[in-house]
Amino acid sequence: MTYMRLAIWLLILLPLVPLSTVNGQSVNQSSFLRTPANYNPQTGAFSLSVQAYSTRGYEYGPLCIAYEYFIFNATGGQAVSWQVNSPGQLILYTVMSVDQYASFANNAQNCVINLSSPPGEFNSRTTLDWTPPATGQYVLVFYTRTFYGGPVYLTQ
């Protein structure tokens, strides 16, 4: 068999093979449409670079939220899985629709966080598993209510 024929067979068969499994289920590995500007795809490292401060009149008060986000497409009913880590720092996370994110970002600038469900949290290496309710674009948001200058890691 020539290399060209082998390459063609691989292109035909490769999409039929699940990329990975979680608890015996096939996992739809999302590809991100938007990542933080400081995201390093080789290591998965990024920092929570969007920050909002409470205001007191015309002066800035303490930090009220630091966050960053990823946008991705997902197929309804197909699990998505990520490995995350934040060495020792408690990080909160949530997945929401693009419309919900627009409201989140707007309210976060005023130090108001309104979520339709409680956020998840982690402070060490863990796996985030999420199944989208419908096919569409979603936003994975990581945030903290206190200053954290260290890295957060996200890999697929």
N, C-alpha and C positions, 0 to 999 in steps of 0.2 A: 504494500500500500504506500503510495507516495505521501509526502508530507502535506501536500495540498489537500488530498482526500481526507487525511487524518484531521487536519484543521477544520474542514467542512463538517465532518462528523462531530467533532467537539462542539462546534457552534450550534449544531442541531440538538445535541443531547444535553449540553451543560445547563440550559435553562430548566430542564426537567428534574435536576438534582437539587434538593433543598440545600441552602447554604449552611445551615446549622440546625440543631434541634435544642429545645429546652423541655425537659421532662417528657421526652418522647414526641413533642409537638414540633412541627416545622415552624421556623421563625422567619417572618418576612423582614429581611434586613433593609431598613429604610436608608435612603441616601438623602443627605441634607440639602435643602434648597437654599438655606441661609445658615451660616455659622457665625459665631462671634469673630470680629476682626482679628483678635489675638489667639484664635483657636489653632493648635498645632495638630494636624491630622495624623502625624507619625506617632506622637506620644499621647494624644487626646487631651492635652493640657489647655486650659483657658482660665481667665480670671473673671470675676464678677465686676465688669467695668462700667455698667450703667448704674449711676448712683443718684439718690435723691436725698436732700437734707430738709429737715423741718425748718420752717422760717419763723422768726419772731420779729414782726415788723419788717424792717429792711435788712436785718442781719440773719446769717445762716446759723441754724442750731445744729444739733447732732445729726449724724447719719441716720436715716430712718429705713432705707432699703438699698441694697446693692444686688443687682441681678444681671443675668445674661440669658439669651435664648437661642434656640435652634428651630428652624422651620423644616418640616418634612411632609411628604405624601405618605399616606397609609391606606391600606385596603381594609374595609370593614370586616371584623371578625378574625383577622389574621394577626396573631401576636407579634409584637415588636419587643425586642430585648436589647438593653444596653448595660455595659459594665460601668459603674461610677465609683469614684473615690474622692474623698477630701480628708486628708490625713489629720484627724483629730478635730476638725471644725464641723459643727452641725450645719448642714446645708438643707434647705427646704426645696422641694420641687413639685411641679404640677404640669399636667398636659392639658391643653385647652385648644379650642378652635381659634382660627385666625381672628374672627370677630371678637371673641372673648379676650384675646390678647390685646387688641386695640384698646378696649376698655381698661384692662389691667395696666397697660403702659401709661395711659392717661391718668388714671387714679394714683399710680405709684409716684408720679411726679409731685403729687400732693400728699404723699405719705399715707395713702389709703389703700389697703389691700382687701378686696372683696373677691372671694373665690366661691364657686358653687359647691365645692366639696373640700374637705380638709386636705392640706398638702401632705405629701410624703416627706420623709426626712432620712438622712444618712450622715454618718460621720466617720465611716471607714469603707473599705471596698465592699461593694454589694452589687446585686443584679436588679435592675429595674425592668419589670415585665409589664407591658400594657397592651390591651386589646382595644382597638378603636371601635366605637359603636357604628360608624358608617365610613365609607370611603371618602377621603378628602384630605385637605391640608390641615396640619396640626402644628402646635407650637409647644415645645418642651422648654419650660422655664425653670431655671435654678436661681434661688435667691437666699439672702440672709438679712436679718434685721439689725445686725451689728457689723462693724468693720471687719473684713477679712481680706488680707492682702496676698494670701497664698493661692496655690493653684487648686482647681477642681479638675478632675479627669473624667472624660467620657469616651468610651470606645464601644465599638459594635462587635 
